[in-house]
Amino acid sequence: MSLAERFYYERQEGARENTVENILALLEDYGEIPEELKESLNSVVDMNLLKKYLKLAAKVDGIAEFQTAISEQKK
């Protein structure tokens, strides 16, 4: 792997981690986030999906609503 490729992948991973952190930060306003949800979000590698989740986290009225919405999207 070239240096440029390594830099690209590291940058992508950093963006993914940052997006997950932002989702969790929004949801923390509603209380303690279940470990299961944290693990689920950390396992997502699709940035487009994470961006959808970020927008959703900004709109929902609670953690339960967020969990229900992402469960429905997975179907």
C-alpha positions in Angstrom: 0.0 0.0 0.0 1.4 3.4 -1.0 1.7 6.3 1.4 -1.1 8.1 -0.5 -3.4 5.1 -0.1 -2.6 4.7 3.6 -3.3 8.4 4.1 -6.6 8.1 2.3 -7.8 5.2 4.3 -6.7 6.8 7.6 -8.5 9.9 6.7 -11.7 8.0 5.8 -11.5 6.1 9.1 -11.0 9.4 11.0 -14.1 10.8 9.3 -16.1 7.7 10.2 -15.1 7.8 13.8 -15.8 11.6 14.0 -19.3 11.0 12.6 -20.0 8.3 15.1 -18.8 10.6 17.9 -21.1 13.3 16.7 -24.1 11.0 16.6 -23.4 9.9 20.1 -22.9 13.4 21.3 -26.3 14.4 20.0 -27.9 11.4 21.6 -26.2 11.9 25.0 -28.5 14.8 25.6 -31.3 12.3 26.1 -29.5 10.1 28.6 -27.2 7.2 28.8 -26.7 5.5 25.5 -27.0 1.7 25.6 -23.7 -0.1 24.9 -25.4 -2.2 22.2 -26.3 1.0 20.3 -22.7 2.3 20.6 -21.3 -1.0 19.3 -23.9 -1.0 16.5 -22.9 2.5 15.4 -19.2 1.8 15.6 -19.6 -1.2 13.3 -21.1 0.9 10.5 -18.5 1.5 7.8 -20.8 3.1 5.2 -20.3 6.9 5.4 -23.6 7.6 3.6 -25.5 5.6 6.2 -23.7 7.3 9.0 -24.5 10.7 7.6 -28.2 9.7 7.5 -27.9 8.6 11.1 -26.3 11.9 12.1 -29.2 13.8 10.5 -31.7 11.5 12.2 -30.0 11.9 15.6 -30.4 15.7 15.2 -34.2 15.3 14.6 -35.4 12.6 17.0 -36.9 13.2 20.5 -34.9 10.5 22.2 -32.7 7.5 22.1 -35.6 5.0 21.8 -36.9 6.9 18.8 -33.5 6.8 17.2 -33.1 3.1 17.8 -36.6 2.4 16.4 -35.9 4.5 13.3 -32.5 2.8 12.5 -34.1 -0.6 13.1 -36.8 0.2 10.5 -34.1 1.4 8.0 -32.3 -1.9 8.3 -35.4 -3.8 7.1 
